[in-house]
Amino acid sequence: MKVVLIGANGTLGRAVHTALRERGHEVVTASREGADLSVDITDPESIRAMYDALDERGDAVDAVACAAGSVPWRPLGELTVRDVRGGLEGKAVSQIELVRQGAARLPAHASYTLITGILAREPLLTGSVASLVNGAVEAFVKAAAIELPGRQRINAVSPTVFVESLDAYGDTFAGFDAVPVARAAHAYVKSVEGRRTGEVFRVE
Ligand SMILES: NC(=O)c1ccc[n+]([C@@H]2O[C@H](COP(=O)([O-])OP(=O)(O)OC[C@H]3O[C@@H](n4cnc5c(N)ncnc54)[C@H](OP(=O)(O)O)[C@@H]3O)[C@@H](O)[C@H]2O)c1
């Protein structure tokens, strides 16, 4: 299959890239810098340009996999409305826009795999916006699955913290059992190759 992978240079994206290639898929990478295609998923025009570029290359896309998305980590008492909007734009509206635009132009069999995370179900100090956004994306995935055209499918991958990211998060995830990022990548393979839709694949 031909898979567009957004965020392919990140911790998760690199693992997803490896897993998809090992399964024999052709991966077109996309991110703001250093990828086959340039895209900023917080900008709907940039997403449109990415899909246009794929059309121009004659690349019929079978699957869109997103491993990008950013949210602010701040105590509730310090959160600004800008933080809240930034989190929604950075990880929810951005991923939803990939699907909204893709639904109208990708083939009837196309699939979308979005990224959420354990904060949708387990709260953490400083993580209220991450919880909000992950929960929103998971609810969208369930709802969109019954409305997508043709046989298009959609799932979310919802991992706990990665072993490879523990240092970067410091004490934030103290007491959580981390998983190797490769396990989250396997969930992308399950979503891309399988027939399931409207599901949240927990990796923990
Ligand atoms: N790390 C963890 O332990 C963990 C656990 C559960 C869930 N997650 C979720 O997994 C996702 C990826 O996390 P990560 O740790 O792999 O992050 P990361 O290492 O910072 O990588 C993020 C990737 O996304 C790209 N990106 C960021 N913003 C973008 C935008 N607006 N448009 C296009 N590309 C963009 C970045 O490349 P450019 O800068 O070149 O665009 C980079 O390739 C996040 O949504 C995170 O919440 C992470």
The ligand as an SDF file (V2000), in Angstrom:
LIG
                    3D

 48 52  0  0  0  0  0  0  0  0999 V2000
    6.3160   10.4470   23.0860 N   0  0  0  0  0  0  0  0  0  0  0  0
    5.4340    9.7470   23.7930 C   0  0  0  0  0  0  0  0  0  0  0  0
    5.7660    9.0960   24.8150 O   0  0  0  0  0  0  0  0  0  0  0  0
    4.0000    9.6850   23.3340 C   0  0  0  0  0  0  0  0  0  0  0  0
    3.1020    8.8070   23.9660 C   0  0  0  0  0  0  0  0  0  0  0  0
    1.7680    8.7870   23.5510 C   0  0  0  0  0  0  0  0  0  0  0  0
    1.3580    9.6280   22.5150 C   0  0  0  0  0  0  0  0  0  0  0  0
    2.2680   10.4640   21.9300 N   0  0  0  0  0  0  0  0  0  0  0  0
    1.8020   11.3360   20.8340 C   0  0  0  0  0  0  0  0  0  0  0  0
    2.4810   10.9590   19.6500 O   0  0  0  0  0  0  0  0  0  0  0  0
    2.6170   12.0960   18.7990 C   0  0  0  0  0  0  0  0  0  0  0  0
    4.0830   12.1790   18.3630 C   0  0  0  0  0  0  0  0  0  0  0  0
    4.8990   12.2560   19.5250 O   0  0  0  0  0  0  0  0  0  0  0  0
    6.4830   12.1790   19.3900 P   0  0  0  0  0  0  0  0  0  0  0  0
    7.0090   11.9940   20.7840 O   0  0  0  0  0  0  0  0  0  0  0  0
    6.8890   11.2150   18.3260 O   0  0  0  0  0  0  0  0  0  0  0  0
    6.7970   13.6820   18.9130 O   0  0  0  0  0  0  0  0  0  0  0  0
    8.0960   14.2390   18.2050 P   0  0  0  0  0  0  0  0  0  0  0  0
    9.2660   13.3450   18.4050 O   0  0  0  0  0  0  0  0  0  0  0  0
    8.2090   15.6640   18.6170 O   0  0  0  0  0  0  0  0  0  0  0  0
    7.7520   14.1870   16.6470 O   0  0  0  0  0  0  0  0  0  0  0  0
    6.7120   14.9390   16.1130 C   0  0  0  0  0  0  0  0  0  0  0  0
    6.7940   14.8680   14.5930 C   0  0  0  0  0  0  0  0  0  0  0  0
    5.6800   15.5510   14.0370 O   0  0  0  0  0  0  0  0  0  0  0  0
    6.0790   16.5700   13.1520 C   0  0  0  0  0  0  0  0  0  0  0  0
    5.1650   17.6900   13.3640 N   0  0  0  0  0  0  0  0  0  0  0  0
    4.9600   18.3860   14.5090 C   0  0  0  0  0  0  0  0  0  0  0  0
    4.0550   19.3400   14.3350 N   0  0  0  0  0  0  0  0  0  0  0  0
    3.6680   19.2590   13.0320 C   0  0  0  0  0  0  0  0  0  0  0  0
    2.7640   20.0020   12.2230 C   0  0  0  0  0  0  0  0  0  0  0  0
    2.0730   21.0350   12.7190 N   0  0  0  0  0  0  0  0  0  0  0  0
    2.5950   19.6440   10.9360 N   0  0  0  0  0  0  0  0  0  0  0  0
    3.3170   18.6180   10.4230 C   0  0  0  0  0  0  0  0  0  0  0  0
    4.1860   17.8820   11.1290 N   0  0  0  0  0  0  0  0  0  0  0  0
    4.3690   18.2060   12.4130 C   0  0  0  0  0  0  0  0  0  0  0  0
    7.5350   16.8770   13.5140 C   0  0  0  0  0  0  0  0  0  0  0  0
    8.3370   17.2450   12.4060 O   0  0  0  0  0  0  0  0  0  0  0  0
    8.5040   18.7820   11.9400 P   0  0  0  0  0  0  0  0  0  0  0  0
    8.9320   19.5660   13.1530 O   0  0  0  0  0  0  0  0  0  0  0  0
    9.5270   18.7290   10.8380 O   0  0  0  0  0  0  0  0  0  0  0  0
    7.1650   19.1770   11.4220 O   0  0  0  0  0  0  0  0  0  0  0  0
    8.0150   15.4950   13.9910 C   0  0  0  0  0  0  0  0  0  0  0  0
    8.4040   14.7140   12.8710 O   0  0  0  0  0  0  0  0  0  0  0  0
    2.1440   13.3060   19.6230 C   0  0  0  0  0  0  0  0  0  0  0  0
    0.8170   13.6220   19.2530 O   0  0  0  0  0  0  0  0  0  0  0  0
    2.1770   12.7990   21.0480 C   0  0  0  0  0  0  0  0  0  0  0  0
    1.2270   13.4390   21.8860 O   0  0  0  0  0  0  0  0  0  0  0  0
    3.5680   10.5040   22.2900 C   0  0  0  0  0  0  0  0  0  0  0  0
  1  2  1  0
  2  3  2  0
  2  4  1  0
  4  5  1  0
  4 48  2  0
  5  6  2  0
  6  7  1  0
  7  8  2  0
  8  9  1  0
  8 48  1  0
  9 10  1  0
  9 46  1  0
 10 11  1  0
 11 12  1  0
 11 44  1  0
 12 13  1  0
 13 14  1  0
 14 15  2  0
 14 16  1  0
 14 17  1  0
 17 18  1  0
 18 19  2  0
 18 20  1  0
 18 21  1  0
 21 22  1  0
 22 23  1  0
 23 24  1  0
 23 42  1  0
 24 25  1  0
 25 26  1  0
 25 36  1  0
 26 27  1  0
 26 35  1  0
 27 28  2  0
 28 29  1  0
 29 30  1  0
 29 35  2  0
 30 31  1  0
 30 32  2  0
 32 33  1  0
 33 34  2  0
 34 35  1  0
 36 37  1  0
 36 42  1  0
 37 38  1  0
 38 39  2  0
 38 40  1  0
 38 41  1  0
 42 43  1  0
 44 45  1  0
 44 46  1  0
 46 47  1  0
M  CHG  2   8   1  16  -1
M  END
$$$$
